[in-house]
Amino acid sequence: MLVTAVGAGGAALLSGCSGGDDSSGASTEVSLERRMREGAVRDSEDLLERYDRTIAAHPDLAGRLGPLRASVAAHPAALAFVEPGRSDEQRASPSPSASATPSRSGEPVPPKAADALAELADAERSLAQTRTVALAGAPGELARLLASVAACGAVHAYLLTSNPGARP
């Protein structure tokens, strides 16, 4: 009787381990990727909002900031989570808790254009660094995407702090 109980318990344990690890490991990875993507989307949306506030406060910068803003505006769609088995057109929207994150819309834009550009460059640089650090824990495709978006942010930071039209 003891042998039967141990055998039945061992069989249940083995079947539970083999089936449970495969599916829970995959769902954990998807869950991690989804959380990382949703956070990256929120960060991009916050940065886009910052561009919009800067352009509204300094309309004379619109020509300079427009192309950078357009690039940032493309990031949320590129970073959005796609459910396994769905196409890019069926991307999942951020979860309700993700959209409940407070925005920084209350932060004032500096009154001087140069200071506003420097603040925007700092935001780009900080987000690029955050995304670079996140590469270590990101699944392959997301890591490549984060690296590209981080590089884009680093270039934006450089362009925001460079003197447009100046000769080298």
Buried (B, 14 or more C-beta within 10 A) or exposed (E): EEEEEEEEEEEEEEEEEEEEEEEEEEEEEBEBBBEBBBBBBBBBBBBBBBBBBBBEBBEEBEEBBEEBBEBBBBBBEBBBBBEEEEEEEEBEEBEEEBEEEEEEEEEEBBEEBEEBBBBBBEBBBBBBBBBBEBBEEBEEEBBEBBBEBBEBBBBBBEBBBEEEEEEE
